[in-house]
Amino acid sequence: MEGDSLPMSLGWRLDANGHLTSGLILEADGRSLFVLASLGRTVYALTEEGQVAWRHRTSGPVYALTLLAGAQVAAGDDAGNVTAFSANGRQLWQYRLGSRVTALRGNWQGGLLAGGWDQQLSLLGNSGELRWQAGLNGPVSGITTLPGLALAATLNGTVAAFDATGTEVWRFRASAPVTGIGTAGDAADAAALLALQDGQLLALSPDGERLWQQSLGPGSPGGAVWQAADLVGDAGYEIVAGTGGEEPILALLSASGDIVWRRALPSPAGALASMDLDGDGSREVLVGLASGEVQAYDGQGRLRGSVHAGLQVWGLHEAGDGTALIRADVAAWRLEGKDGSTGRPWLRPPALVRSMPEPLPAGTERKEGEAILVFVGDVSPGRTMELQLARYGPAYPWEGLAPLLQEADLAVANLESVLTTRGDPLDKGYLIRAHPGTAQTLVEAGFDLVNLANNHALDYGQAGMDQTLTTLEALGVTTVGAGSSQEMARRPATSDLSGLRVAVLGYAAARWNGSEDVPATDRVAWANPRAVQADVQAVRDRADLVIVQLHAGTEYATTPSPDQVRFARAAIDAGADLVVGHHPHVTQTVERYKNGLIVYSLGDALFDIPRQATTRGHLLRVHATRDGLVQAELWPFWITDSIQPRLLDDGSGQALSRIIYP
């Protein structure tokens, strides 16, 4: 259903130094400043013309922004700091909460509400002094306010309300993790709206009573994005909501939760806004999609126009002059209601299979007596993947690969992240960590073993590595490549797969030891050819199959580096049967060397680098018996929406695969 055409175009663009996690419009001296938070440890402020008015480097990646009184803005970062800035970029004060700050809400009771991984709601004064803190039962996913009340939602599914003194007034337990919280209505009919991970939208009264709960659609899992505004000109408010999943929808709800209309969306909704884009006195609904498209609808649900911001849209922010700010992954655009450039997609997905067909393609079936081992490359539950895990839940990323992962006797990945709330960030270009709770995604996928020998192993120091190791041990996920000592880091992980004895070792390129990426340490197994050969030889007589995980090479290079070749061949020379590589973020070549197989890079499996080549990875599936390797296949996939790898279609509706051994 389409309405009258609405002029829309893209104005200036900012290419940021990292993923843009938050944005707002700061009004100062009669002009608008477009403020953006980056995981590249930066807060940007842009003028109306798109020029950088100022930028500030923060102690850690920035996850939250809010407006303060007096034309000020505050930022919350991964190092646990809340920092306030004036409109000209001068730092006014800083308060350290101790762990990642995930949510901020300014201008409440003359202060600033903050929450995060410390599982507390804190009220800071406008000069940065702590007024009170109140305990919560999980990481904070959002903060909002009702008259006289501050509300904090957690990923454990709880919403708690506190009065101006920090005294808890009520607590509500939702049916699923709360992925977002906000307020609708004015003082007379105010309600708190909650988006739940199971796809439902829920409204609470100021007394904490459930007003209504609405499912937005059975094919729309994950927390919805929403906004409340008067969209039909009836002097009240309506709620427009967008969902994710394979069957995303845009829906208009009444203030009482009844669905007025639904429209199918071509891609999951990542952001919503409402504004009068064409100046006719009626507000349009803007929905930003995972495909990068921004669509405009009128109050009756008629599509009126669109632009394409290139990459998936995570934020839409209304400016006071009839324009908007678009946050599209690592880029920001100004959206204008006039004719002009409408943009284009930066990534073009190939044809994908919706689900894994049964049975497996001819020639890839498991034969009697065989064990099946599967391997993927870099898996990171941090950065923007963490935000999507919070939205969709830990099992969602692996639905496209689940049949192959869960059929395997041993499933292995490279964990490109620490899992910790502890430690201080290194001063390096790219930091990756995730909350220990995100490790559940490894369990849901079916990974039995992960390699920790990589260039992010010490991003948050020894404390970060220690918590990572204990978290994985508690979940029953075996680790290689890092440990409490060099001996533990180099120790093989051994498995008995119905009589097949398998040993796995993990290493990272030695050039990182003592670099800006990794402080000098003996807690990581470094890929020294002599050490690798000694370790392989030491375990060779105790295993039928010896596998080496190798994190090395050059990022984005499609051919292996000389070091990769030297390390991998040294392992085969010493008796390894298989070398599996990662780190380049793209797939690389395969080599049959002597009696072994080398897969130099499987690329990424769960990562958010917005490049065409990095969005395509390989799953390696190996058949083995006590006599060694029998067969190996590569199954190419595409990471949809930076969160879900899906197998490629071979042109006939079957999953594409290629036998690379024998």
C-alpha positions as CSV (number, residue, x, y, z in Angstrom):
1,M,0.0,0.0,0.0
2,E,1.5,3.3,-1.1
3,G,0.6,6.9,-0.6
4,D,1.6,10.1,-2.3
5,S,5.3,10.3,-3.0
6,L,7.3,12.0,-0.3
7,P,10.6,13.7,-1.3
8,M,13.5,12.3,0.7
9,S,17.2,12.6,0.3
10,L,20.6,12.1,2.1
11,G,22.6,15.1,3.0
12,W,26.1,15.1,4.6
13,R,27.8,11.9,5.8
14,L,30.2,11.2,8.6
15,D,32.4,8.1,8.4
16,A,33.1,7.3,12.0
17,N,36.1,5.4,13.5
18,G,33.8,2.6,14.9
19,H,30.2,1.4,15.2
20,L,27.9,4.2,16.2
21,T,25.9,3.1,19.3
22,S,24.0,6.3,20.3
23,G,23.0,9.7,19.0
24,L,21.1,12.8,20.0
25,I,20.5,16.4,19.0
26,L,21.8,19.1,21.3
27,E,20.3,22.6,20.9
28,A,22.7,25.4,21.8
29,D,22.8,29.1,20.9
30,G,20.0,28.6,18.4
31,R,21.7,25.9,16.5
32,S,21.6,22.1,16.4
33,L,24.6,19.9,17.2
34,F,24.4,16.3,16.1
35,V,26.2,14.2,18.8
36,L,27.2,10.6,18.2
37,A,28.9,7.9,20.3
38,S,31.4,5.5,18.7
39,L,32.9,2.2,19.8
40,G,36.1,3.7,18.5
41,R,36.3,5.5,21.9
42,T,35.0,8.8,20.5
43,V,32.2,11.3,21.0
44,Y,31.5,13.4,17.9
45,A,29.6,16.7,17.7
46,L,28.7,17.8,14.2
47,T,27.3,21.1,13.0
48,E,24.1,21.5,10.9
49,E,26.4,21.5,7.9
50,G,28.0,18.2,8.9
51,Q,31.4,19.7,10.0
52,V,33.0,18.2,13.1
53,A,32.6,20.9,15.7
54,W,34.6,18.8,18.3
55,R,35.4,15.3,19.1
56,H,36.5,13.7,22.4
57,R,38.5,10.5,23.0
58,T,37.1,8.5,25.8
59,S,38.6,5.9,28.1
60,G,36.6,3.1,26.5
61,P,34.1,2.4,23.7
62,V,31.0,4.6,24.2
63,Y,27.6,3.0,24.6
64,A,25.3,5.7,25.9
65,L,24.5,9.4,25.5
66,T,22.0,11.7,27.2
67,L,21.2,15.4,27.3
68,L,21.7,17.4,30.5
69,A,20.5,20.8,31.6
70,G,22.3,23.9,30.4
71,A,23.0,22.6,26.9
72,Q,25.3,19.8,28.1
73,V,25.6,16.2,27.1
74,A,26.9,13.1,29.0
75,A,28.5,9.9,27.7
76,G,28.8,6.5,29.3
77,D,31.7,4.2,28.2
78,D,32.9,0.7,28.5
79,A,35.6,1.7,31.1
80,G,32.8,2.6,33.5
81,N,33.0,6.4,33.2
82,V,30.2,8.9,32.9
83,T,31.6,12.1,31.4
84,A,29.8,15.4,30.9
85,F,30.7,17.9,28.2
86,S,29.6,21.4,27.4
87,A,28.2,22.4,24.0
88,N,31.7,23.4,22.9
89,G,33.2,20.0,23.9
90,R,34.9,21.0,27.2
91,Q,34.9,18.2,29.7
92,L,33.0,19.3,32.8
93,W,33.2,16.3,35.1
94,Q,33.7,12.6,35.2
95,Y,32.4,9.9,37.5
96,R,33.5,6.2,37.5
97,L,30.9,3.6,38.0
98,G,33.4,0.7,37.7
99,S,32.1,-1.3,34.7
100,R,30.4,-0.7,31.4
101,V,27.7,2.0,31.3
102,T,24.9,0.9,29.1
103,A,22.1,3.4,29.8
104,L,21.8,7.1,30.8
105,R,18.8,9.4,31.4
106,G,19.4,13.1,32.1
107,N,17.3,15.8,33.6
108,W,15.6,13.9,36.4
109,Q,15.4,15.4,39.9
110,G,18.2,17.8,38.9
111,G,20.5,15.0,38.1
112,L,21.5,12.1,35.8
113,L,20.5,8.5,36.0
114,A,23.1,5.9,35.0
115,G,23.2,2.1,34.9
116,G,25.1,-0.7,33.3
117,W,27.0,-3.9,34.1
118,D,27.5,-2.9,37.8
119,Q,23.8,-4.0,38.2
120,Q,22.9,-0.7,40.0
121,L,20.9,2.4,39.2
122,S,22.9,5.5,40.1
123,L,21.7,9.1,40.5
124,L,24.5,11.6,39.8
125,G,24.1,15.3,40.5
126,N,24.6,17.8,37.7
127,S,28.2,18.4,39.0
128,G,29.0,14.6,38.9
129,E,28.5,13.9,42.6
130,L,26.9,10.5,43.6
131,R,23.5,11.0,45.3
132,W,22.4,7.4,45.6
133,Q,22.7,3.9,44.2
134,A,20.1,1.2,44.2
135,G,20.8,-2.5,43.5
136,L,19.3,-4.4,40.6
137,N,19.3,-8.1,39.6
138,G,21.1,-7.9,36.3
139,P,22.8,-5.8,33.6
140,V,20.8,-2.6,32.8
141,S,19.1,-2.6,29.4
142,G,17.3,0.8,29.7
143,I,16.3,3.6,31.9
144,T,13.1,5.8,31.8
145,T,11.1,8.0,34.1
146,L,7.5,8.4,35.1
147,P,6.2,11.2,37.3
148,G,8.3,11.1,40.5
149,L,9.8,7.7,39.6
150,A,13.0,6.4,37.9
151,L,12.6,3.0,36.2
152,A,15.5,0.7,35.3
153,A,15.0,-2.5,33.2
154,T,17.4,-5.4,33.1
155,L,18.3,-8.2,30.8
156,N,17.1,-10.6,33.5
157,G,13.5,-9.4,32.9
158,T,13.0,-7.1,35.8
159,V,11.8,-3.5,35.9
160,A,12.4,-1.7,39.2
161,A,11.0,1.7,40.2
162,F,12.6,4.1,42.6
163,D,11.6,7.4,44.1
164,A,13.7,10.6,44.4
165,T,15.5,9.3,47.5
166,G,16.5,6.0,45.8
167,T,13.9,3.9,47.7
168,E,12.4,1.1,45.7
169,V,8.7,1.6,45.2
170,W,7.8,-1.5,43.2
171,R,9.4,-4.2,41.1
172,F,7.9,-6.0,38.1
173,R,9.0,-9.3,36.6
174,A,8.4,-9.7,32.9
175,S,8.1,-13.0,31.0
176,A,11.3,-12.4,29.1
177,P,14.4,-10.2,29.1
178,V,13.6,-6.5,28.7
179,T,15.4,-5.2,25.6
180,G,14.1,-1.6,25.8
181,I,12.0,0.7,28.0
182,G,10.5,4.1,27.5
183,T,7.6,6.3,28.4
184,A,4.4,7.2,26.5
185,G,1.8,9.8,27.3
186,D,1.8,12.8,29.6
187,A,1.5,13.1,33.3
188,A,-2.2,12.3,33.3
189,D,-2.0,9.1,31.3
190,A,1.7,8.2,31.5
191,A,2.7,4.6,31.0
192,A,6.0,2.7,30.8
193,L,6.4,0.7,27.6
194,L,8.6,-2.4,27.6
195,A,10.0,-4.3,24.6
196,L,10.6,-8.0,25.5
197,Q,13.0,-10.4,23.9
198,D,10.1,-12.8,23.0
199,G,8.6,-10.2,20.7
200,Q,5.9,-8.7,23.0
201,L,5.2,-5.1,23.9
202,L,4.0,-4.4,27.4
203,A,2.6,-1.4,29.2
204,L,2.9,-0.7,32.9
205,S,1.1,1.9,35.0
206,P,2.9,4.3,37.3
207,D,1.9,1.8,40.1
208,G,3.7,-1.0,38.3
209,E,0.5,-2.7,37.2
210,R,0.3,-4.4,33.8
211,L,-2.0,-2.3,31.6
212,W,-1.8,-4.5,28.5
213,Q,0.6,-6.9,26.7
214,Q,0.6,-7.4,22.9
215,S,2.3,-9.9,20.7
216,L,3.3,-8.2,17.5
217,G,3.5,-11.3,15.3
218,P,4.5,-15.0,15.5
219,G,7.2,-14.6,12.9
220,S,8.8,-11.6,14.6
221,P,11.1,-12.7,17.4
222,G,13.3,-10.3,19.3
223,G,12.6,-7.1,21.1
224,A,10.7,-4.5,19.1
225,V,11.8,-0.9,18.5
226,W,9.0,1.6,19.1
227,Q,7.9,5.2,19.5
228,A,4.8,6.9,20.9
229,A,3.4,10.0,19.2
230,D,0.2,11.5,17.8
231,L,0.3,9.9,14.4
232,V,-3.4,10.2,13.3
233,G,-4.2,13.7,14.6
234,D,-6.6,12.6,17.4
235,A,-4.8,14.6,20.1
236,G,-3.9,11.4,21.9
237,Y,-0.9,9.1,21.3
238,E,-0.4,6.0,19.2
239,I,2.5,3.5,19.3
240,V,4.4,2.5,16.2
241,A,6.5,-0.6,16.6
242,G,8.9,-2.5,14.3
243,T,10.1,-6.0,14.7
244,G,12.9,-8.2,13.6
245,G,13.3,-11.8,12.5
246,E,12.5,-13.4,9.2
247,E,9.0,-11.9,8.9
248,P,9.5,-8.4,10.2
249,I,6.5,-6.0,10.5
250,L,5.6,-2.4,11.2
251,A,2.5,-2.0,13.4
252,L,0.5,0.8,14.7
253,L,-1.1,0.3,18.1
254,S,-3.6,2.3,20.0
255,A,-2.7,3.7,23.5
256,S,-4.6,0.7,24.9
257,G,-2.5,-1.8,23.0
258,D,-4.9,-2.7,20.2
259,I,-3.3,-3.3,16.8
260,V,-4.7,-0.8,14.3
261,W,-2.7,-1.9,11.3
262,R,0.3,-4.1,10.3
263,R,2.6,-3.8,7.3
264,A,5.2,-6.3,6.2
265,L,8.8,-5.0,6.1
266,P,11.4,-6.1,3.7
267,S,14.1,-6.3,6.4
268,P,14.2,-6.2,10.3
269,A,13.5,-2.9,11.8
270,G,16.4,-1.4,13.7
271,A,15.1,2.1,14.5
272,L,12.0,4.2,14.5
273,A,11.2,7.9,14.6
274,S,8.2,10.1,13.8
275,M,8.4,13.6,12.4
276,D,6.8,16.0,9.9
277,L,9.3,15.5,7.1
278,D,7.3,17.4,4.4
279,G,6.0,20.2,6.6
280,D,2.3,19.4,6.0
281,G,1.4,19.3,9.7
282,S,1.2,15.5,9.9
283,R,3.9,13.3,11.3
284,E,5.4,10.6,9.1
285,V,6.8,7.3,10.5
286,L,10.4,6.7,9.7
287,V,11.6,3.1,10.0
288,G,15.3,2.2,9.7
289,L,16.0,-1.3,8.4
290,A,18.8,-3.8,8.7
291,S,19.2,-3.6,5.0
292,G,20.2,0.0,5.3
293,E,16.9,1.4,3.9
294,V,15.0,4.1,5.7
295,Q,11.3,4.0,4.8
296,A,8.6,6.7,5.4
297,Y,5.0,5.8,6.1
298,D,2.0,8.0,6.8
299,G,-0.4,7.5,9.8
300,Q,-2.5,5.0,7.8
301,G,0.5,2.8,7.0
302,R,1.0,3.9,3.4
303,L,4.6,3.8,2.2
304,R,5.5,7.3,0.9
305,G,9.2,7.2,0.2
306,S,12.6,5.8,1.1
307,V,16.4,6.4,1.0
308,H,19.2,3.9,1.4
309,A,21.9,4.7,4.1
310,G,24.2,1.9,2.9
311,L,24.5,-0.2,6.1
312,Q,22.0,-1.4,8.7
313,V,20.3,1.4,10.5
314,W,20.4,1.5,14.3
315,G,19.2,5.0,15.1
316,L,16.9,7.8,13.8
317,H,16.9,11.1,15.7
318,E,14.6,14.0,14.9
319,A,16.2,17.5,14.6
320,G,14.2,20.6,15.2
321,D,14.3,21.8,11.6
322,G,12.4,19.0,9.9
323,T,15.5,16.9,9.3
324,A,16.8,13.8,11.0
325,L,20.0,12.1,11.9
326,I,20.5,8.5,10.6
327,R,22.9,6.2,12.4
328,A,23.9,3.4,9.9
329,D,26.5,1.2,11.5
330,V,29.8,3.1,11.1
331,A,28.3,6.0,9.1
332,A,25.9,8.9,10.0
333,W,23.8,10.8,7.5
334,R,21.5,13.8,7.6
335,L,18.1,13.0,6.2
336,E,16.2,15.8,4.5
337,G,12.7,16.1,3.2
338,K,13.6,17.2,-0.4
339,D,14.7,15.7,-3.7
340,G,18.3,14.7,-3.9
341,S,20.6,11.7,-3.5
342,T,18.7,8.6,-2.2
343,G,21.8,6.4,-1.6
344,R,22.5,2.7,-2.4
345,P,23.2,-0.5,-0.5
346,W,26.9,-1.1,0.5
347,L,26.5,-4.8,0.9
348,R,24.7,-7.2,-1.5
349,P,23.8,-10.6,0.0
350,P,23.9,-13.7,-2.2
351,A,21.0,-16.1,-2.5
352,L,20.6,-18.0,0.8
353,V,18.7,-21.1,1.9
354,R,16.0,-20.5,4.4
355,S,16.6,-23.8,6.2
356,M,19.0,-26.7,6.0
357,P,17.4,-29.3,3.7
358,E,17.2,-33.0,4.8
359,P,19.0,-35.2,4.0
360,L,22.4,-33.7,3.4
361,P,23.6,-33.4,-0.2
362,A,24.8,-36.6,-1.8
363,G,28.4,-37.3,-0.9
364,T,28.4,-35.4,2.4
365,E,26.5,-37.9,4.5
366,R,28.1,-39.4,7.6
367,K,29.2,-43.0,7.0
368,E,29.3,-45.8,9.6
369,G,32.3,-45.5,11.9
370,E,32.9,-41.8,11.1
371,A,33.1,-38.9,13.5
372,I,32.1,-35.5,12.3
373,L,34.0,-32.4,13.4
374,V,33.0,-28.8,12.4
375,F,35.0,-25.6,12.6
376,V,34.1,-21.9,12.1
377,G,36.4,-18.9,12.3
378,D,36.1,-15.8,14.4
379,V,33.1,-15.6,16.8
380,S,32.6,-12.5,18.8
381,P,29.6,-12.0,21.1
382,G,30.8,-8.4,21.8
383,R,30.4,-5.0,20.1
384,T,27.2,-4.7,18.1
385,M,26.7,-8.5,18.2
386,E,26.1,-8.1,21.9
387,L,23.3,-5.6,21.3
388,Q,21.7,-8.1,18.9
389,L,22.1,-11.0,21.3
390,A,20.3,-8.9,23.9
391,R,17.5,-8.3,21.3
392,Y,17.1,-11.8,19.9
393,G,18.5,-14.2,22.6
394,P,21.5,-16.6,22.5
395,A,20.1,-19.2,20.1
396,Y,19.1,-16.9,17.3
397,P,22.5,-16.4,15.6
398,W,22.9,-20.1,15.0
399,E,19.6,-21.1,13.5
400,G,21.0,-21.2,10.0
401,L,23.9,-23.4,10.9
402,A,22.3,-25.4,13.7
403,P,21.8,-28.7,11.8
404,L,25.6,-28.8,10.9
405,L,26.7,-27.7,14.4
406,Q,24.5,-29.8,16.4
407,E,25.1,-33.0,14.3
408,A,28.8,-32.7,15.0
409,D,30.7,-34.8,17.5
410,L,33.0,-31.9,18.1
411,A,32.3,-28.2,17.2
412,V,35.1,-25.7,17.4
413,A,35.4,-21.9,17.0
414,N,37.9,-19.1,17.6
415,L,36.5,-16.9,20.4
416,E,37.5,-13.3,19.4
417,S,36.5,-11.7,22.6
418,V,37.0,-11.8,26.4
419,L,33.9,-12.5,28.5
420,T,34.3,-10.2,31.4
421,T,33.0,-7.3,33.5
422,R,36.4,-6.8,35.0
423,G,39.7,-5.3,34.1
424,D,40.7,-2.0,32.5
425,P,40.8,-1.6,28.7
426,L,44.1,-1.5,26.8
427,D,45.0,1.6,24.9
428,K,44.5,0.1,21.4
429,G,42.5,0.7,18.3
430,Y,39.9,-2.0,18.6
431,L,38.7,-3.6,21.9
432,I,36.4,-6.5,22.1
433,R,34.7,-7.8,25.2
434,A,31.2,-9.1,26.1
435,H,29.3,-9.7,29.3
436,P,29.9,-13.3,30.6
437,G,26.2,-13.9,30.1
438,T,26.7,-13.8,26.4
439,A,28.7,-17.0,26.6
440,Q,25.4,-18.9,26.5
441,T,25.3,-18.3,22.8
442,L,28.3,-20.7,22.5
443,V,26.3,-23.3,24.4
444,E,23.2,-22.8,22.3
445,A,25.3,-23.2,19.1
446,G,26.7,-26.5,20.4
447,F,30.4,-25.4,20.5
448,D,32.4,-27.8,22.5
449,L,35.8,-26.1,22.3
450,V,37.0,-22.5,21.6
451,N,40.5,-21.2,20.8
452,L,41.5,-18.2,22.9
453,A,45.0,-17.6,21.4
454,N,44.3,-14.4,19.6
455,N,45.1,-10.7,19.6
456,H,42.2,-9.8,21.9
457,A,43.0,-12.2,24.7
458,L,44.2,-9.5,27.0
459,D,42.1,-6.6,25.9
460,Y,41.0,-6.2,29.5
461,G,44.2,-7.5,31.2
462,Q,44.8,-10.5,33.3
463,A,41.5,-10.1,35.2
464,G,39.6,-10.2,32.0
465,M,41.3,-13.4,30.8
466,D,40.7,-15.0,34.2
467,Q,37.0,-14.4,34.2
468,T,36.8,-15.6,30.6
469,L,38.4,-18.9,31.5
470,T,36.2,-19.4,34.6
471,T,33.1,-18.5,32.7
472,L,33.8,-21.0,29.9
473,E,34.8,-23.7,32.4
474,A,31.5,-23.3,34.3
475,L,29.6,-23.8,31.0
476,G,31.5,-26.9,30.0
477,V,33.2,-25.3,27.0
478,T,36.8,-26.4,26.7
479,T,39.6,-23.9,25.8
480,V,42.9,-24.0,24.1
481,G,45.5,-21.4,23.4
482,A,45.4,-19.5,26.7
483,G,45.6,-20.3,30.4
484,S,47.0,-19.5,33.8
485,S,50.5,-20.2,32.5
486,Q,52.5,-21.0,29.4
487,E,52.1,-24.7,30.2
488,M,48.3,-24.4,30.4
489,A,48.1,-22.3,27.3
490,R,50.0,-24.9,25.3
491,R,48.2,-27.9,26.7
492,P,46.2,-29.8,24.2
493,A,42.5,-30.4,24.6
494,T,41.8,-34.1,24.1
495,S,38.5,-35.8,23.3
496,D,37.3,-39.4,22.8
497,L,34.7,-39.3,20.0
498,S,33.3,-42.9,20.2
499,G,36.8,-44.3,20.1
500,L,38.4,-41.6,17.9
501,R,41.1,-39.9,20.0
502,V,41.3,-36.2,19.0
503,A,43.8,-33.6,20.2
504,V,43.5,-29.9,19.5
505,L,46.1,-27.2,20.1
506,G,45.7,-23.4,19.7
507,Y,48.2,-20.7,18.8
508,A,48.4,-17.0,17.9
509,A,51.1,-15.3,15.8
510,A,54.1,-14.4,18.0
511,R,54.3,-10.9,16.5
512,W,51.5,-9.8,18.9
513,N,53.4,-10.7,22.0
514,G,54.6,-7.5,23.6
515,S,52.8,-5.3,21.0
516,E,50.2,-2.6,21.5
517,D,47.6,-5.4,20.8
518,V,48.8,-7.8,23.5
519,P,51.1,-7.0,26.4
520,A,54.0,-9.4,26.8
521,T,52.7,-12.5,28.4
522,D,53.3,-16.2,28.8
523,R,49.5,-16.9,29.2
524,V,49.0,-17.2,25.5
525,A,50.4,-19.9,23.3
526,W,52.5,-18.2,20.6
527,A,53.1,-19.7,17.2
528,N,56.8,-20.3,17.4
529,P,57.5,-23.1,14.8
530,R,59.7,-25.0,17.2
531,A,57.2,-24.8,20.0
532,V,54.4,-25.8,17.7
533,Q,56.3,-28.8,16.5
534,A,57.3,-29.9,20.0
535,D,53.7,-29.8,21.2
536,V,52.4,-31.7,18.1
537,Q,55.1,-34.4,18.6
538,A,54.3,-34.7,22.3
539,V,50.7,-35.5,21.7
540,R,51.0,-37.4,18.4
541,D,51.3,-40.9,20.0
542,R,48.3,-40.3,22.2
543,A,45.9,-39.2,19.4
544,D,44.4,-40.5,16.2
545,L,43.8,-37.0,14.9
546,V,45.9,-33.9,15.8
547,I,44.5,-30.5,14.9
548,V,46.1,-27.1,15.2
549,Q,44.2,-23.9,15.5
550,L,46.2,-21.0,14.1
551,H,45.3,-17.3,14.6
552,A,47.6,-15.5,12.2
553,G,47.9,-13.7,8.9
554,T,47.0,-10.3,7.6
555,E,43.5,-8.8,8.0
556,Y,41.4,-8.7,4.8
557,A,44.1,-10.5,2.7
558,T,42.7,-13.4,0.6
559,T,46.0,-15.2,0.4
560,P,48.0,-16.5,3.4
561,S,51.1,-14.6,4.6
562,P,54.5,-16.3,4.6
563,D,54.3,-16.6,8.4
564,Q,50.9,-18.4,8.1
565,V,52.4,-20.8,5.6
566,R,55.6,-21.4,7.7
567,F,53.6,-22.1,10.9
568,A,51.0,-24.3,9.3
569,R,53.5,-26.4,7.4
570,A,55.7,-26.8,10.5
571,A,52.7,-28.3,12.3
572,I,52.0,-30.7,9.4
573,D,55.7,-31.6,9.3
574,A,55.6,-32.5,13.0
575,G,52.6,-34.8,12.5
576,A,49.5,-32.7,12.6
577,D,46.6,-33.9,10.4
578,L,44.8,-30.6,10.1
579,V,45.5,-26.9,10.5
580,V,42.5,-24.5,10.8
581,G,43.2,-20.8,10.5
582,H,41.5,-17.5,11.4
583,H,42.2,-13.8,11.9
584,P,42.1,-12.3,8.4
585,H,38.3,-11.9,8.7
586,V,38.0,-13.2,5.1
587,T,38.3,-16.7,3.7
588,Q,41.6,-17.8,2.2
589,T,43.0,-20.7,0.2
590,V,43.2,-24.4,1.1
591,E,46.4,-26.4,0.8
592,R,47.0,-30.2,0.6
593,Y,50.5,-30.3,2.2
594,K,52.2,-33.7,2.5
595,N,49.7,-35.9,4.4
596,G,47.8,-33.0,5.9
597,L,45.2,-30.4,5.1
598,I,45.6,-26.7,5.8
599,V,42.6,-24.3,5.7
600,Y,44.3,-21.0,6.1
601,S,41.3,-18.9,7.1
602,L,37.6,-19.7,7.6
603,G,36.8,-16.0,7.8
604,D,34.3,-14.7,10.3
605,A,31.2,-16.5,11.7
606,L,29.8,-14.0,14.1
607,F,31.3,-10.5,13.5
608,D,30.2,-7.0,12.5
609,I,32.8,-5.7,10.0
610,P,30.8,-4.0,7.3
611,R,32.6,-5.2,4.2
612,Q,31.4,-7.5,1.5
613,A,34.2,-10.0,1.9
614,T,34.1,-10.1,5.7
615,T,30.4,-11.0,5.7
616,R,31.1,-14.3,3.9
617,G,32.6,-17.1,5.8
618,H,33.1,-20.9,5.7
619,L,32.1,-23.7,7.9
620,L,34.6,-26.6,7.7
621,R,33.1,-30.1,8.1
622,V,35.5,-33.0,8.6
623,H,34.8,-36.7,8.5
624,A,37.4,-38.8,10.4
625,T,38.1,-42.3,11.7
626,R,41.0,-43.8,13.7
627,D,42.9,-43.9,10.4
628,G,42.8,-40.1,10.1
629,L,41.0,-37.7,7.8
630,V,38.4,-39.2,5.5
631,Q,36.8,-36.2,3.9
632,A,36.5,-32.4,4.4
633,E,33.9,-30.0,3.0
634,L,33.6,-26.2,3.0
635,W,30.1,-24.8,3.5
636,P,30.0,-21.1,2.6
637,F,27.6,-18.8,4.4
638,W,26.7,-15.1,4.6
639,I,26.3,-13.3,8.0
640,T,22.9,-11.7,7.7
641,D,22.3,-8.4,9.6
642,S,25.7,-8.9,11.4
643,I,24.1,-11.6,13.6
644,Q,23.1,-14.7,11.8
645,P,25.2,-16.8,9.4
646,R,23.0,-18.4,6.7
647,L,24.2,-21.0,4.2
648,L,24.4,-20.1,0.5
649,D,22.0,-21.5,-2.0
650,D,23.6,-23.6,-4.8
651,G,20.9,-22.4,-7.3
652,S,18.6,-25.3,-6.7
653,G,17.4,-24.5,-3.2
654,Q,20.1,-26.7,-1.7
655,A,22.9,-25.5,0.6
656,L,26.2,-25.0,-1.3
657,S,29.1,-27.1,-0.3
658,R,32.5,-28.1,-1.7
659,I,34.6,-31.2,-1.0
660,I,38.2,-30.2,-0.4
661,Y,39.6,-33.5,0.8
662,P,40.6,-36.0,-0.4
